[in-house]
């Protein structure tokens, strides 16, 4: 027969290997074999792809590097990695032995006018208390597992914030150049319209034009003048936002942007990969999967609370007393297990399990929604990028045609073969076409930026941050192809 003294330690070892709750399994969902307008070639690791360099704009390249190093939002998410690392330690601390030491020393006596006085007495003592809650059902192991998954999510959140910064910064730069282009177009057209006004005044003096023609030409000049301040305001706002993203004074960026510059233009194509690549390359999808893992581990934490818990505790308290008449010491000690058995709690513990299960199911839905939204975003950006060049090309031709029409109408007006109205209409057409072309170039650049960000390209891995020494785990999630 096996004695209780032999069986009890063996039973504790067996129970110590038990873990409550389900194990996390990588989630799955059916995915299309390719994007509707994409190819079937799989993308590799594109995290280090500096796609913004395709614009061949040295200022934008410098801003991107500066933003990744100085942006305040990124610095906040980096601090959250430190918080998540501390949470890992806190989560597992409850399942480890604890030891507390304390000590004291007291001197006492009495003095006064009475003949009888009490001798001085010194008492010194200390206490060492130890306790260990046996993690029989894996409550703290599951808590640590959940905290580690949240730490992984924190790394991925840094990557997501880097992508957000790059998109916001590049879009703001594109917008700033766009408004600079509008100002340049307005100033160029203002010169043309002032020349027309001068010509009309000359023709009025020669009797070949009316006062109405002069007033109409003046109105078009003033109309052009009124648009410039609005473009300058929008330009300034875009520059101010760039300064905020880079955490520098606005005057610094304004000085660098002065003198204008061409609108960023991308010519080429983007390899988008297949939808399954997004699961690996999109940090927001990885974060959603890690949040699901954290929520699944919390089910085990909640279930472990349904079972009995055993705590081993003990203490030892030595003391020493010294006086002129006597000296000596005394040591008190105690040791033993304590059992905590939940019986009636009004259903709170089981409700906690149901809540944890519901949170886990919700996080699975969040993961699926994140994947679905990512595919939609890539599809939309890909559709736009594949057509933007056609729009820009057609508008280039339109501007050229309207400029030629303006030259012909102006020459005809000088010869008296046409009216001023033809010239004014031609000038309006040129302005509208030039503005449409500038807007198309702006939209083309923004669509290119959106496509690269949505496929998860260009962020700097959070594992390279100095505040977080451990690299983030990349969770590979299998994906079933849709039939």
LINGICOR-V988773 format. One record per residue. N is the residue number from 1. OMEGA is omega in whole degrees, -180 to 180 (none if undefined). Layout:
N OMEGA
N OMEGA
//
This chain:
1 180
2 -178
3 179
4 -179
5 179
6 -174
7 -175
8 179
9 179
10 179
11 179
12 178
13 179
14 -179
15 -179
16 178
17 -179
18 176
19 -179
20 173
21 -179
22 173
23 179
24 175
25 180
26 -178
27 179
28 172
29 179
30 179
31 176
32 -178
33 180
34 173
35 -174
36 179
37 -179
38 179
39 -178
40 -180
41 -176
42 175
43 172
44 178
45 -177
46 -177
47 -178
48 -179
49 -180
50 -172
51 -177
52 178
53 179
54 176
55 -179
56 -179
57 -175
58 179
59 179
60 178
61 -180
62 179
63 -179
64 179
65 -179
66 -179
67 179
68 -179
69 -169
70 -174
71 -176
72 178
73 177
74 179
75 176
76 -179
77 175
78 177
79 179
80 173
81 177
82 179
83 -180
84 177
85 177
86 179
87 177
88 179
89 -179
90 -176
91 -178
92 -175
93 -177
94 -180
95 -180
96 178
97 177
98 -179
99 180
100 178
101 175
102 180
103 178
104 176
105 -176
106 174
107 -177
108 179
109 179
110 176
111 178
112 -177
113 178
114 -180
115 -178
116 178
117 178
118 -179
119 177
120 -176
121 179
122 179
123 179
124 -180
125 179
126 180
127 172
128 -179
129 179
130 176
131 -180
132 175
133 -178
134 -178
135 -173
136 -174
137 174
138 -179
139 -176
140 174
141 176
142 178
143 178
144 177
145 179
146 -179
147 177
148 177
149 177
150 176
151 176
152 178
153 179
154 175
155 -179
156 178
157 175
158 178
159 179
160 180
161 176
162 177
163 179
164 178
165 -177
166 179
167 -179
168 -179
169 -179
170 178
171 180
172 178
173 178
174 179
175 -180
176 178
177 178
178 -179
179 173
180 178
181 178
182 177
183 180
184 178
185 -179
186 -180
187 177
188 180
189 177
190 178
191 180
192 -177
193 174
194 175
195 179
196 178
197 179
198 178
199 -179
200 178
201 178
202 -179
203 176
204 179
205 180
206 180
207 -179
208 180
209 -179
210 176
211 178
212 179
213 180
214 -179
215 179
216 179
217 177
218 180
219 -180
220 176
221 -179
222 177
223 178
224 178
225 -176
226 -178
227 -174
228 180
229 179
230 177
231 -180
232 177
233 -180
234 177
235 -180
236 -180
237 178
238 179
239 178
240 180
241 176
242 179
243 179
244 179
245 -179
246 -180
247 178
248 177
249 -179
250 -179
251 180
252 -179
253 179
254 179
255 -179
256 -178
257 -178
258 -179
259 178
260 -179
261 -178
262 176
263 177
264 -179
265 176
266 177
267 -178
268 -179
269 179
270 177
271 -173
272 -175
273 -180
274 -178
275 -180
276 178
277 -177
278 -179
279 179
280 -170
281 -179
282 -179
283 179
284 176
285 177
286 179
287 179
288 179
289 179
290 175
291 175
292 179
293 179
294 -180
295 179
296 179
297 179
298 174
299 178
300 177
301 -179
302 -179
303 -179
304 -180
305 178
306 -172
307 179
308 176
309 -179
310 178
311 174
312 -178
313 179
314 179
315 175
316 -174
317 175
318 178
319 -179
320 -179
321 -179
322 173
323 -178
324 -177
325 -177
326 176
327 178
328 -178
329 -180
330 -180
331 174
332 178
333 177
334 178
335 176
336 179
337 172
338 -176
339 176
340 -176
341 178
342 -180
343 179
344 179
345 180
346 179
347 -176
348 -177
349 178
350 175
351 177
352 177
353 180
354 179
355 179
356 178
357 179
358 178
359 179
360 178
361 179
362 -180
363 175
364 178
365 177
366 178
367 179
368 180
369 179
370 178
371 -179
372 179
373 179
374 178
375 179
376 -179
377 178
378 179
379 -179
380 -179
381 180
382 178
383 -179
384 -177
385 -178
386 -178
387 -176
388 -178
389 178
390 179
391 -179
392 180
393 -180
394 -180
395 173
396 179
397 179
398 179
399 -180
400 -179
401 -178
402 177
403 176
404 178
405 178
406 178
407 -179
408 -179
409 178
410 178
411 179
412 179
413 178
414 -179
415 180
416 -178
417 179
418 -177
419 177
420 -178
421 178
422 -180
423 -179
424 177
425 180
426 177
427 178
428 -180
429 179
430 -180
431 -179
432 -179
433 179
434 178
435 177
436 178
437 179
438 180
439 179
440 177
441 177
442 -178
443 178
444 179
445 -180
446 179
447 177
448 178
449 -178
450 -179
451 -179
452 179
453 -176
454 174
455 176
456 -177
457 166
458 -179
459 175
460 -177
461 -178
462 -180
463 178
464 -179
465 -177
466 -177
467 -178
468 -173
469 -176
470 179
471 179
472 175
473 175
474 -177
475 178
476 -178
477 -180
478 -178
479 178
480 177
481 179
482 178
483 none
//
